[in-house]
Amino acid sequence: MKFGCSEFHKISRKTARSDCLAIYEAEKKQLKALLQGVRKISLTTDMWRSSHQIVEYMVITGHFIDAGWNLQKRVLSFVQVPAPRRGIDVVDAILKWLLKDTISDNNSLPVGGSLFYIRCCAHILNLLVQDGLGKIKGIIQKVCESVKYVNFNDSRFKTFLEIAENKRLKEKKFIIDCPTRWNSTYNMLSVALKFKFVFPVYKKREPHYNYEPSSEDWRKVEKICKLLKVFNLATHVISGSEYPTANLYLPEVWRVKQVIDDAIEDRDSFMREMAT
């Protein structure tokens, strides 16, 4: 470092720690001053797990409108939440930092505090999607195993791409899903769907490949992807940390409602089709 920058001076661990704490205290003081003029604030929470520790933390974020009518977002607290981390445990962690009674005494809660807790819209969408994906988990498993098989080594992937190029497909890669993120499952299915005519030919070249989805499976994947596309767009808008305003997310919620209403009208035939 000294060779690269002659002005560099090594500091001790103790100095680095004291500098970090000094910056923290200065930022904390500025945040308190900023919040002095804030009358209404919305709190959101999110759980975070350290990659090198078996502990989980919760971050409390405040969203508010400043004097210039600009939407502001500030991290207010970052605390460790012990297991089992149920809903009541999260509430207790919040109340240790911010007492509801104290806010009520200042008449800061709208509608007498009846709207103090609002369920996460993005989480509700996730529950809806996960329930729907459970109906076709067998088909999803076929597609997932097919993607893993092709991506297992360069030889398999090269053979697959040669077939895709012969069919004049421009896609060059797959997306592998993450079981805990439904949108990654949607991305995997939507990309794999583009290769649906490649897998039957690939099966003839690879006798050990035993996960080929049928034409009926692909038809169901295509139908479910049309639904998931609406949910995916809504989740992106609703989860936007810089712009979670009602004028943006309410239209997306309405589109989701329309999709669900249309599905309910044809529910019996749709569910029979997904189950077979």
N, C-alpha and C positions, 0 to 999 in steps of 0.2 A: 504493500500500500504506500509506503514511504517513497519507493522508487517511482510509482505511478503518479503520486501527488506529493510534491515536496512540502506542502503545507500540512500534511496529515500528521496528527499527533495521537498516539495510542492513549486511551483512557482506561482506567480500571473498571472492574465490575461494579464497585461501590459508586463510582462517579456516574456510570450509566444508569444505575438504579435511582440515584438522587435526581438526575436530570429528568427521567421519566416521571417521577412523582411530582416534580416541580411543574412540568407541563400539564399533568393531570389536574393539579390544584388550580392552575391558571385557567384551564378550560372549564373546570367546574364552576369557578367564580363567574366567568363570562356567561355560562349557561344559566346560572341563577339570576343574573341580571336580566337576561333575555326573557326568562319566564315570569319575571315580576309583572310584566304588562300583558300576560296571557290570561284570559278569563276562561276560555274553553279549550280543552285538550282531549284528544282521543289516544288511548293507549293500545298498543298491539304487543303481543309476546311471541317469541319463537324459541324453540329448543335447539341447542347446538351441542355437539359432542366432540371433545378433543380427539384428534387422531392418534395421540400417543398416551392418553389417559383413559381409564375406565370410569369417567365421570361425565355428567352432563350439566350444561349451564343454560340459563334462561336469560335472554336479553329483553328488556322492556324499552320500547320505542314510543316516543311521544310525537303525535302529528297535530299541528295547530296552524292557525292563520295569524301571521304577524301584522303589525300596524300598517304595512304597505299592501295588505291583502295578498301576500305570497304564501303558498303552502310550504311549511317548514317541517323538517323531520330531524329529531335528535335522539340519540341513545341516552336513556335516563338511568338505566341500571343494568348490571351484568352480574348475575348471582348464580351460585351453584344450587341445584335443586336435587335433593337426595331421592333415592328410589322409594316407592314405586312410581313416582311422578304422575299421579292421577290428576284429574281435573281439579280436585279439591286441594292437592298439594301445590299446584300452580297458583291457585287463588291465594293460598296462605303466603306464598313467596311474594306475591304482589302486595298483599296487605301489610307485610312487614316493612315494605318500602313506602307504601302510600296508603294511608288509612281512609277508608270510605267515609267514616263518620266525620273526619276532619273536613273533608270536601263538602259534606252535607251541611255542616255548620256554616260554611261560607256561601251556601245557596248556589254552588257551582254545578250541581247535577241537574240536567234538564228532566222534566216530567217527574220530579221528585225522586230520581234515582232508578226509576223503573227500566230505563234503558242503559243502566250501568254496564251490563254485560250483553254483548251482541255476538252471536256465533259467527265464526269465520266462514265467509261465503266460499272461499277457495276450498276449504276443508269439506264443506257440504258437497261441492261439485265432485271432489275426489271420492267421497263415499258413494255417490251416485254412479260414477264411472266404474269403480271397483266392483260394485254389485253387478253391473252389466257385463263386465269382462269375465266375471265368474261363470256366466252362462256359456261362454265359449272357451273355457280354459283349456279344453282338449285340443282345439284348433290352434290356439295361441302356442301351446306346447309344441305342436308339430312345426310351426313356422320358426319358433325360437331354436329348436334342435336342428332344423335345416340350416339356419344361418350359422349356428355354431359349427356344424359339420363342414360347411363350405369354407369357413374362415379358419379351420383348424390348422392348415398349413398352406404354403405358397402354391404347391402343386395342385391341390383341390381348387383353390381360388382361381388359379390361372386357367384351368380347364373350364370352370364356370364362366369366366369372363369371355373366353373364346366363343362359347355358345351364345352368350349375350350379344357379342359383337356381330356374329353371323345373323342375328335377328335384329340388328341395327338398333340396339338399345344403348343409350348414352350413359346410363348409370354405371358407376365404377366401384361402388362400395356398398356394404350393408351397414345397418345400425343395430347394435346389440342392445337389448333392453335391460333396464335395471328393475328388478321385481318390486322395489318400493316406490317407483315413480311411474305412474300410469301413462304419462305423456311420452316417456321413452318407449313404452309398449306400443303406443299409437305410431310413433315415428318408425319403429321397427316394422310394424305391419304395413304401413303405407309405402315404405321403400321396397319391402319384399314383394308387395303386390305388383310392382312394376316388372318383377322377374317371374311372374307366375307361369309364363310360357317357356321359361328356361328350365325349370325344375324337372318336367317330364323327360326332356332330352338328356339332362344331366343324370337322371336315374339310369338311363340306358348305358351310360359310360361308367357309372360308379355302382357296381353291383352291391356294395356294402352300405349304400345310402338307403335307409329304410324309413325316412321321415317325410316323404313327399305328400303334401296336402292334395286332396282331390279337387276336381273342378268345382264341386259343391262347396268344399271348404273355402276356396278362394272367393266364391260368390258371397259367402257369409262375411268373409273378411272385408270385402269391398263395401258391403252394406254397413258394417259396424264402423268402418273408417269414415264414412260420410257423417255418421253421428258424432264420432270422436273429434272430427275436425272442428265442429261448433264448440264443443267443450274445451278443446285445446286453445282456441282463440280467446274464449271467455276467461280461461285461467290466466293466460298471458296478460290480459288487460287488468283483471282483478288483482293479480299478484304484483302489479307494478308498484314498486316501493316509492317512486317519486310522484305518482299521480293516481292515488286511490280515491278519486272523487266520484260522486254519485252520477254526474252527467256522463261519465265514461263507462262505469261498470253496470249501471242499470239497463242500458240497451242490450248488453251481453247476456245479462240474466234473463231478459225478455226473450231473446233468441233461444236460449236454452229451454225456457218454458214452452215455446212453440214446438221445439223438437220433441220434448217429452209428451206434449199433448198429441202430436201427430203419431208418436209411437204407441200411446195408450189406445188410440182409436183402432189401431191394427195390432193390439197387444197379443191377442190369442194366437193369431197366425204367426206373428213374429216370434213369440216365445216357443211355439212348437217347432219352428224352423231352426232356432238357435239350439234347441235341446237335441235335435236329431243328428 
